[in-house]
Amino acid sequence: MVDYIFYLCVDILVWLAKITGTSYEFINILIFIIGYPLFNIFLIIIIYWQYKKIKKLNKNLNI
């Protein structure tokens, strides 16, 4: 099952490379070296923002 999912993902990356006229490696770099870290940073910012918002709401409720 893991092999099937892996090769399905590889096929999708190859398909994206053909559509965009680039290479498999370039698509892989865009997704896993650039895209995924940016996505994680974005999620950390949202989590921090929500944390501050919840802290402010809790402070207002305690007064």
PyRosetta script that sets phi, psi and omega in degrees:
from pyrosetta import init, pose_from_sequence

init()
pose = pose_from_sequence("MVDYIFYLCVDILVWLAKITGTSYEFINILIFIIGYPLFNIFLIIIIYWQYKKIKKLNKNLNI")
pose.set_psi(1, -42.5)
pose.set_omega(1, 179.3)
pose.set_phi(2, -64.1)
pose.set_psi(2, -40.7)
pose.set_omega(2, 177.8)
pose.set_phi(3, -61.3)
pose.set_psi(3, -41.1)
pose.set_omega(3, -179.9)
pose.set_phi(4, -61.8)
pose.set_psi(4, -46.5)
pose.set_omega(4, -179.6)
pose.set_phi(5, -64.6)
pose.set_psi(5, -42.3)
pose.set_omega(5, 179.0)
pose.set_phi(6, -59.5)
pose.set_psi(6, -50.5)
pose.set_omega(6, -177.9)
pose.set_phi(7, -69.7)
pose.set_psi(7, -27.9)
pose.set_omega(7, 173.5)
pose.set_phi(8, -65.0)
pose.set_psi(8, -43.8)
pose.set_omega(8, 177.8)
pose.set_phi(9, -64.2)
pose.set_psi(9, -40.0)
pose.set_omega(9, 177.4)
pose.set_phi(10, -63.2)
pose.set_psi(10, -42.8)
pose.set_omega(10, 178.4)
pose.set_phi(11, -62.0)
pose.set_psi(11, -38.4)
pose.set_omega(11, 177.7)
pose.set_phi(12, -65.2)
pose.set_psi(12, -42.2)
pose.set_omega(12, 178.0)
pose.set_phi(13, -64.0)
pose.set_psi(13, -40.5)
pose.set_omega(13, 177.6)
pose.set_phi(14, -64.8)
pose.set_psi(14, -41.6)
pose.set_omega(14, 178.8)
pose.set_phi(15, -62.2)
pose.set_psi(15, -44.3)
pose.set_omega(15, 177.2)
pose.set_phi(16, -62.3)
pose.set_psi(16, -38.0)
pose.set_omega(16, 179.0)
pose.set_phi(17, -64.5)
pose.set_psi(17, -40.5)
pose.set_omega(17, 178.4)
pose.set_phi(18, -65.7)
pose.set_psi(18, -41.8)
pose.set_omega(18, -179.0)
pose.set_phi(19, -64.2)
pose.set_psi(19, -43.6)
pose.set_omega(19, -176.1)
pose.set_phi(20, -86.0)
pose.set_psi(20, -9.3)
pose.set_omega(20, -180.0)
pose.set_phi(21, 75.4)
pose.set_psi(21, 24.1)
pose.set_omega(21, 178.9)
pose.set_phi(22, -114.9)
pose.set_psi(22, -165.9)
pose.set_omega(22, 179.9)
pose.set_phi(23, -104.5)
pose.set_psi(23, 163.2)
pose.set_omega(23, 175.8)
pose.set_phi(24, -58.3)
pose.set_psi(24, -41.5)
pose.set_omega(24, -178.3)
pose.set_phi(25, -63.9)
pose.set_psi(25, -39.7)
pose.set_omega(25, -179.7)
pose.set_phi(26, -65.6)
pose.set_psi(26, -43.7)
pose.set_omega(26, 177.3)
pose.set_phi(27, -61.7)
pose.set_psi(27, -42.5)
pose.set_omega(27, 179.0)
pose.set_phi(28, -60.7)
pose.set_psi(28, -43.6)
pose.set_omega(28, 178.1)
pose.set_phi(29, -64.0)
pose.set_psi(29, -43.9)
pose.set_omega(29, 179.3)
pose.set_phi(30, -59.4)
pose.set_psi(30, -42.3)
pose.set_omega(30, -176.2)
pose.set_phi(31, -77.1)
pose.set_psi(31, -51.8)
pose.set_omega(31, -167.4)
pose.set_phi(32, -96.0)
pose.set_psi(32, -20.9)
pose.set_omega(32, 179.9)
pose.set_phi(33, -99.9)
pose.set_psi(33, -31.8)
pose.set_omega(33, -178.1)
pose.set_phi(34, -107.8)
pose.set_psi(34, -53.0)
pose.set_omega(34, -174.1)
pose.set_phi(35, -65.7)
pose.set_psi(35, -49.2)
pose.set_omega(35, -176.7)
pose.set_phi(36, -64.2)
pose.set_psi(36, -45.2)
pose.set_omega(36, 176.0)
pose.set_phi(37, -62.7)
pose.set_psi(37, -39.1)
pose.set_omega(37, 177.2)
pose.set_phi(38, -63.1)
pose.set_psi(38, -40.6)
pose.set_omega(38, 177.3)
pose.set_phi(39, -61.4)
pose.set_psi(39, -43.0)
pose.set_omega(39, 178.5)
pose.set_phi(40, -64.4)
pose.set_psi(40, -42.8)
pose.set_omega(40, 177.6)
pose.set_phi(41, -61.7)
pose.set_psi(41, -42.6)
pose.set_omega(41, 177.7)
pose.set_phi(42, -60.1)
pose.set_psi(42, -43.8)
pose.set_omega(42, 179.0)
pose.set_phi(43, -65.9)
pose.set_psi(43, -38.8)
pose.set_omega(43, 177.8)
pose.set_phi(44, -63.6)
pose.set_psi(44, -40.0)
pose.set_omega(44, 177.1)
pose.set_phi(45, -63.2)
pose.set_psi(45, -43.5)
pose.set_omega(45, 178.4)
pose.set_phi(46, -63.7)
pose.set_psi(46, -42.4)
pose.set_omega(46, 179.1)
pose.set_phi(47, -62.2)
pose.set_psi(47, -43.8)
pose.set_omega(47, 178.9)
pose.set_phi(48, -63.1)
pose.set_psi(48, -43.2)
pose.set_omega(48, 179.9)
pose.set_phi(49, -62.7)
pose.set_psi(49, -43.3)
pose.set_omega(49, 178.3)
pose.set_phi(50, -66.3)
pose.set_psi(50, -38.7)
pose.set_omega(50, 177.3)
pose.set_phi(51, -58.8)
pose.set_psi(51, -46.5)
pose.set_omega(51, 179.1)
pose.set_phi(52, -64.4)
pose.set_psi(52, -38.9)
pose.set_omega(52, -179.8)
pose.set_phi(53, -65.7)
pose.set_psi(53, -43.6)
pose.set_omega(53, 178.3)
pose.set_phi(54, -65.4)
pose.set_psi(54, -41.1)
pose.set_omega(54, 178.8)
pose.set_phi(55, -61.7)
pose.set_psi(55, -41.6)
pose.set_omega(55, 179.0)
pose.set_phi(56, -66.3)
pose.set_psi(56, -41.9)
pose.set_omega(56, 178.7)
pose.set_phi(57, -64.4)
pose.set_psi(57, -41.6)
pose.set_omega(57, 178.5)
pose.set_phi(58, -64.6)
pose.set_psi(58, -37.6)
pose.set_omega(58, 178.6)
pose.set_phi(59, -64.6)
pose.set_psi(59, -42.3)
pose.set_omega(59, 179.8)
pose.set_phi(60, -68.2)
pose.set_psi(60, -32.3)
pose.set_omega(60, 179.9)
pose.set_phi(61, -73.8)
pose.set_psi(61, -29.4)
pose.set_omega(61, -178.2)
pose.set_phi(62, -77.1)
pose.set_psi(62, -16.1)
pose.set_omega(62, -177.2)
pose.set_phi(63, -79.2)
pose.dump_pdb("model.pdb")
